[in-house]
Amino acid sequence: MGQQNNSVRELALAIFAANGRLIGAGNELVAHLGLTSAWWQVLAALRYSPVPLPTASIARNVGLTRQAVQRIVDVLAERGLVEFQANPHHQRAKLVVLTPEGLAAVNGAEGAVAPLDQAIADRIGNECLQAAIATLGEMVAVISERLDHAERASTPVPHILEETLS
């Protein structure tokens, strides 16, 4: 079990290192487009979502705080890369939608990083990349289950709700 935990820790450290390098490389590769990695991350989350998303959903999908994503979305809106639309499910949580300029920015960013993407794919191979995606997805699931459970356990639930939830 100790070796297993050590492997998890080594993987977490490798993820931290890869994340840092990805952010740095992304900032360098998209700077000429007037973007940062964080802006590109939010724009890409919108591009690949099948539906418009509120800020909180974008934050969950990309692993950032809602407040950080709200700041980014506000700047992107000021620059005309996203716009807000009414949300039929929540009056105050507006939906964030890419504008044509935002879509062009995402396309430009993806074009700028395409050679790096290809170099990574060539070295690692599609099979290993797919295994890594599956592994990281499972890690996220376990972390989310544990944190969601701990959050619910530490949040007092009013008595009337306990009966409703049971």
C-alpha positions in Angstrom: 0.0 0.0 0.0 2.9 2.4 0.7 4.3 1.9 -2.8 0.8 2.5 -4.2 0.5 5.8 -2.3 4.1 6.8 -3.4 3.1 6.2 -7.0 0.0 8.4 -6.6 2.2 11.1 -5.1 4.8 10.8 -7.9 1.9 11.0 -10.5 0.5 14.1 -8.7 4.0 15.8 -8.8 4.3 14.9 -12.5 0.9 16.4 -13.2 1.9 19.6 -11.3 5.1 19.8 -13.4 3.3 19.2 -16.7 0.6 21.7 -15.8 3.2 24.4 -15.1 5.0 23.6 -18.4 1.7 23.6 -20.3 0.7 27.0 -18.9 4.1 28.5 -19.6 4.2 27.1 -23.2 0.6 28.1 -23.8 1.3 31.7 -22.6 4.3 31.9 -24.9 2.5 30.3 -27.9 -0.7 32.4 -27.8 0.7 35.7 -26.6 0.8 37.0 -30.2 -2.9 36.5 -30.4 -3.4 38.7 -27.3 -4.4 35.6 -25.2 -3.2 34.0 -22.0 -3.4 30.3 -21.2 -6.2 31.0 -18.8 -8.2 32.9 -21.3 -7.6 30.2 -23.9 -8.7 27.5 -21.4 -12.0 29.2 -20.8 -12.6 29.9 -24.5 -11.8 26.2 -25.3 -14.2 25.0 -22.6 -16.9 27.0 -24.3 -16.0 25.8 -27.8 -16.1 22.2 -26.9 -19.2 22.3 -24.8 -22.3 21.2 -26.7 -24.4 23.9 -24.9 -23.7 27.4 -23.5 -22.5 27.3 -19.9 -22.8 29.5 -16.9 -19.5 30.6 -15.2 -19.8 28.0 -12.4 -20.0 25.1 -14.9 -17.0 26.4 -16.8 -15.1 26.6 -13.6 -16.0 23.0 -12.7 -15.1 21.8 -16.2 -11.6 23.4 -16.2 -10.7 23.0 -12.5 -10.6 26.7 -11.7 -12.5 28.6 -9.0 -15.8 30.3 -10.0 -14.3 33.7 -9.0 -11.3 33.2 -11.3 -13.4 32.2 -14.2 -15.8 35.1 -13.6 -12.9 37.6 -13.8 -11.6 35.9 -17.0 -15.1 35.9 -18.5 -15.6 39.6 -17.7 -12.3 40.5 -19.5 -13.2 38.3 -22.5 -16.6 40.0 -22.7 -14.9 43.4 -22.6 -12.8 42.3 -25.5 -15.7 41.0 -27.5 -14.7 37.3 -27.3 -17.7 36.2 -25.3 -21.2 37.5 -24.6 -23.8 36.8 -22.0 -27.2 35.3 -22.7 -30.2 34.8 -20.4 -30.2 31.4 -18.7 -33.7 29.8 -18.7 -32.7 27.6 -15.7 -31.3 30.4 -13.5 -32.1 34.0 -13.7 -28.9 35.4 -12.2 -26.4 32.9 -13.7 -26.1 34.2 -17.3 -24.9 31.8 -20.0 -21.5 32.6 -21.5 -21.4 32.2 -25.3 -18.5 32.5 -27.7 -18.7 35.3 -30.3 -17.3 34.8 -33.8 -14.2 36.7 -32.6 -13.9 34.3 -29.6 -14.2 31.3 -31.9 -11.5 32.8 -34.2 -9.3 33.3 -31.1 -9.7 29.7 -30.1 -8.9 28.5 -33.6 -5.8 30.7 -33.7 -4.6 29.3 -30.3 -5.2 25.8 -31.4 -3.3 26.5 -34.7 -0.4 28.0 -32.7 0.0 24.9 -30.5 -0.7 22.3 -33.1 3.0 21.6 -33.8 3.6 21.1 -30.0 0.5 18.8 -29.9 1.8 16.8 -32.8 5.3 16.4 -31.2 3.7 15.2 -28.0 1.5 12.7 -29.9 4.4 11.5 -32.0 6.6 10.8 -28.9 4.0 9.3 -26.6 1.6 7.7 -29.0 -2.2 7.7 -29.1 -2.6 4.5 -27.0 -0.6 6.0 -24.1 -2.4 9.3 -24.4 -5.8 7.6 -24.2 -4.6 5.7 -21.2 -3.4 8.9 -19.5 -6.8 10.6 -20.3 -8.6 7.6 -18.7 -6.3 7.6 -15.6 -6.7 11.4 -15.1 -10.4 11.0 -15.4 -10.5 8.4 -12.7 -8.3 10.5 -10.5 -10.7 13.4 -10.9 -13.6 11.2 -10.1 -12.0 9.8 -6.9 -11.0 13.3 -5.8 -14.4 14.7 -6.5 -16.2 11.9 -4.7 -14.0 12.4 -1.6 -14.2 16.2 -1.6 -18.0 16.2 -2.3 -18.6 13.7 0.5 -16.4 15.6 3.0 -18.1 18.9 2.0 -21.5 17.4 2.6 -20.5 15.8 5.8 -19.1 19.0 7.2 -22.1 21.2 6.1 -24.9 21.1 8.6 -28.2 20.1 7.0 -31.4 21.5 8.4 -33.5 18.8 10.1 -36.3 19.3 7.6 -33.9 18.7 4.7 -32.5 15.5 6.3 -35.9 14.0 6.3 -36.4 15.0 2.6 -33.1 13.6 1.6 -33.6 10.3 3.4 
